[in-house]
Amino acid sequence: MARIIYWRVSRPATLPLDGPPGPAEERRLRRGLAQGPQDAAPWLLGKWLVRRRGRSVLVARIVETEAYLGDGDPAAHSFRGRTPRNTPVWGPPGTVYIYFVYGMHHCLNLAVDEEGVPGCVLIRAAESVGGALDRSACRGPGRLCRTLGLDTGHSGLYLFEPGAVLTLRDGPPPHSIAVSPRIGIRHAAERPLRFFDADSPAVPAVSKAWRPRSVRVRSPSP
């Protein structure tokens, strides 16, 4: 069973989420995204994705992620080199990378690590916030992108650009974070690089069947 992990946060989790992050919050988020994928993936748990579509705003709390390490990771899209499709992975941390898989699903990834280093984090699941949608509406990467209205046309966008249609807001991490091997891949599938909120209803029960171990979330240096 996963050990309970507590992480101190410096502000309440109830700030308005209908606008972009303020300067101090944006600096914190940029520092977190500038970590390597194996540190950025658990750090992203509990953060909020904010999607603006016209006058509508959808907010989802990230509860499941997977880290992809770039050149040394045969499961990463960047492993065999740079292409027009995967170029966003080399972008500044916070660049959006979306790909289409199995002819039916879009998958949301965020570039992390330093600009020019091809690390990214797959956002596997989130919880809808605010009661407008069922909490399972963003369960799984395909559902998440359908609910938020994201597709490959959004690939290459930057979370913190002015007027961004998708941005990130700070939030407290889960009380209990578990780690397991990544799922749904063939290469390097044994690596323990999948992280999830062990208490979240948006993480499928079958996914929780892996024997988890505890993980410590690293808070990036100021």
C-alpha positions in Angstrom: 0.0 0.0 0.0 1.1 3.5 -0.7 2.4 5.5 2.3 0.6 8.7 3.2 2.6 11.7 1.9 2.0 15.2 3.3 3.4 18.3 1.6 3.2 21.8 3.0 1.6 24.4 0.7 2.1 28.1 1.2 -1.4 29.2 0.1 -5.0 27.9 0.2 -6.4 25.7 -2.6 -9.5 27.9 -3.1 -8.1 30.8 -5.2 -10.3 31.8 -8.3 -9.3 29.7 -11.3 -11.0 31.6 -14.1 -8.0 33.7 -14.9 -4.3 33.1 -15.6 -1.8 32.6 -12.7 -0.4 35.7 -11.1 3.4 36.5 -11.4 4.5 34.7 -8.3 2.3 31.6 -9.0 3.6 31.5 -12.6 7.2 31.5 -11.4 6.4 28.6 -9.1 4.8 26.7 -11.9 7.6 27.4 -14.3 10.1 26.1 -11.7 8.2 22.9 -11.2 7.9 22.2 -15.0 11.6 22.8 -15.4 12.4 19.7 -13.4 13.3 16.4 -15.1 10.3 14.3 -16.1 10.6 11.8 -13.2 10.3 14.7 -10.8 7.8 16.9 -12.7 5.3 14.0 -13.2 4.5 13.5 -9.4 4.8 17.3 -8.9 2.0 17.9 -11.4 -0.5 15.8 -9.4 -3.0 18.2 -7.7 -2.3 21.0 -10.2 -5.3 22.4 -12.1 -5.7 22.5 -15.9 -7.9 25.4 -16.9 -9.4 25.3 -20.4 -11.1 28.3 -21.9 -13.6 27.9 -24.7 -15.2 31.2 -25.6 -17.0 32.3 -22.4 -16.8 28.8 -20.8 -14.1 27.7 -18.5 -13.5 24.0 -17.6 -11.2 23.2 -14.7 -9.7 19.7 -14.0 -7.4 18.6 -11.2 -4.6 16.3 -12.4 -4.6 12.9 -10.7 -2.5 10.6 -12.9 0.7 11.2 -14.9 3.5 9.3 -16.7 7.0 10.5 -17.2 8.8 10.1 -20.5 12.6 10.7 -20.3 13.5 11.5 -23.9 16.7 10.3 -25.5 17.3 7.4 -23.1 13.7 6.2 -23.0 12.6 3.9 -25.8 9.0 4.5 -25.0 9.3 8.2 -25.6 8.3 9.7 -28.9 11.6 11.7 -29.0 13.7 8.5 -28.6 14.3 8.2 -32.4 14.8 11.9 -33.0 13.0 15.1 -33.7 10.1 15.2 -36.2 7.6 17.9 -37.2 5.0 16.1 -34.9 7.1 15.8 -31.8 9.0 19.1 -32.0 7.0 20.6 -29.1 8.7 18.2 -26.7 11.9 20.2 -27.2 10.2 23.5 -26.4 10.2 25.6 -23.2 8.8 23.7 -20.2 5.0 24.2 -20.3 4.8 23.7 -24.1 1.8 21.5 -25.0 2.3 18.3 -27.1 -0.8 16.5 -28.3 -0.7 13.4 -30.5 -3.4 11.1 -32.0 -3.2 7.4 -31.3 -5.0 4.3 -32.4 -7.0 6.4 -34.9 -9.4 7.5 -32.1 -7.7 9.2 -29.1 -5.8 12.4 -28.5 -3.3 12.5 -25.6 -2.1 15.6 -23.8 1.5 15.9 -22.8 3.5 18.8 -21.3 7.1 19.5 -22.1 9.2 19.6 -19.0 13.0 19.9 -18.2 15.1 22.6 -19.8 14.3 24.0 -23.2 16.0 21.8 -25.8 15.9 18.7 -23.6 13.1 16.3 -24.9 11.4 15.4 -21.6 7.6 15.3 -21.2 4.8 14.2 -19.0 1.6 12.5 -20.2 -1.5 13.6 -18.4 -3.4 10.4 -18.0 -6.4 11.5 -15.9 -7.9 14.4 -14.1 -11.0 15.2 -11.9 -13.5 17.7 -13.2 -13.8 20.5 -10.7 -16.9 22.6 -9.9 -19.7 20.1 -10.4 -20.4 20.9 -14.1 -19.3 17.5 -15.3 -19.1 14.0 -13.8 -15.8 13.4 -12.0 -15.0 10.5 -14.4 -15.3 12.8 -17.5 -11.5 13.1 -17.6 -10.7 9.5 -16.7 -8.0 8.4 -19.2 -6.1 10.5 -21.7 -8.6 10.1 -24.5 -11.6 11.2 -22.4 -9.6 14.0 -20.9 -8.8 15.5 -24.3 -12.4 15.0 -25.5 -13.8 16.7 -22.4 -11.4 19.6 -22.7 -11.8 19.9 -26.4 -8.1 19.4 -27.2 -6.6 17.9 -30.4 -3.4 18.1 -32.4 -4.3 21.6 -33.5 -3.4 22.7 -29.9 0.0 21.0 -30.0 2.8 23.5 -29.7 0.8 26.0 -27.6 2.4 27.4 -24.5 0.6 27.3 -21.1 1.7 30.8 -20.1 1.3 32.7 -23.3 -1.1 35.7 -23.1 -4.7 34.6 -23.7 -3.8 30.9 -23.5 -6.8 28.6 -24.1 -5.1 26.1 -21.8 -3.2 27.0 -18.7 -2.0 25.5 -15.5 -2.8 26.7 -11.9 -1.1 25.7 -8.7 -2.8 23.4 -6.2 -1.9 21.2 -3.3 -0.7 17.6 -4.0 -2.7 14.5 -3.0 -2.3 13.2 0.5 -1.3 9.8 -1.0 0.8 9.5 -4.1 1.6 6.0 -5.6 3.9 5.0 -8.3 3.8 2.0 -10.7 5.1 0.9 -14.1 3.7 2.8 -17.1 0.8 1.1 -18.8 -0.3 0.6 -22.4 3.3 0.6 -23.8 5.6 -2.1 -25.1 9.0 -0.6 -24.6 10.6 0.0 -21.1 7.2 -0.8 -19.6 8.8 -2.0 -16.4 10.1 1.4 -15.4 8.2 2.8 -12.4 7.3 6.2 -14.0 3.5 6.3 -13.6 2.3 8.4 -10.7 -1.3 8.8 -9.4 -3.4 10.1 -6.6 -4.1 6.8 -4.8 -7.4 8.1 -3.4 -8.9 9.6 -6.6 -12.1 8.1 -8.1 -10.9 9.3 -11.5 -8.0 6.8 -11.5 -9.5 3.5 -12.9 -9.6 0.7 -10.4 -7.8 -1.7 -12.8 -5.0 0.8 -12.9 -4.7 0.8 -9.1 -4.3 -3.0 -9.2 -0.6 -2.5 -9.6 1.2 -2.9 -6.4 2.1 0.7 -5.6 5.0 2.1 -3.6 5.2 5.5 -2.0 7.0 8.4 -3.7 8.3 11.7 -2.3 7.4 14.8 -4.3 10.3 17.2 -4.7 9.5 20.9 -4.3 11.7 22.8 -6.7 14.1 25.3 -5.3 13.0 29.0 -5.3 
